[in-house]
Amino acid sequence: MKDIKSIWFWFTLVVCPLLVLLGIFTLGKLLGQYMYSEQFGFSSIAITQIGFIGAGICAFSQLLITLKQAKKRFAK
């Protein structure tokens, strides 16, 4: 069980920042299209873009939790 927790800990430290960056990139792309495109509409937003933004938000939350655990783990 300890091995699974250790693997999950390091997995979240590697994957979560990548998902956060993906969510920020997608949100920035949508904001850029909204600001500079005359033909932008909410119907032009794909479900994958919504998924990427949601995954970025969830990954940010999980990353904060993991960083708190890392602070406790490596403070010893």
N, C-alpha and C positions, 0 to 999 in steps of 0.2 A: 504494500500500500504506500510505503514511503517513496518507493521508486516512481510510482505513478504521480504522486504529488510533486516530486522533483522534476519529472519530465514536463508536467503541466506548467510548472513555474517558469521553466526556461522557454517553453513553447510560447507562452503568453508574452514574455519579454522580447521575443523575436518577432512574432506575428502581429501583435497588437499595434505597434508603431506603424507597420506597413499598412494595416487597415485604416488607421487614423489618417495617414497621408492620402490614401485612396479616397476616403470620404471628403477630405478638404479639397482635393483636386477636383472631384466631381461637383462639389458645391460651388467652387470658384468658376468652373466651366459654365454651370447653369446661370450663375450671376452675370458672367460676361455675356452670355447669349441674351439674357434678359435686358441688359443695359444697352447693347449695341445692335440688336436685331429688331427690326420693325415687325417681323412676322412671328415673334415668339409667343407661344401660348402654352397654357398648362397641359394641353393635349399633346404637346411635343416632348413632354418629359417621359422617358421610358421607365418601366418598372425596375430595370436593373440599376438605373441611377438612384432611384429611391432606396433600393436595397443597399447600394454602396454607401450612401449617406447614413442610413440606419446602422449599418455595420461599423462605420467609423465612430458613431456615437457610442455604441455598445463597447467597442474595442477601447475607446478612451476611458470609459468607466472601469472596465476590467484592468486596464493598464494602471490606473490609479490604485486599485486594490492590490495589484501585484507589487507595485513600488512600495506600498506600505509594508507588505510582507517582506520585501527585500531589505527594507530598513531594519526591521526586527531581526531578520535572519543573519545579516552581516554585521550587526552591531555587537555581537557576542565577542 
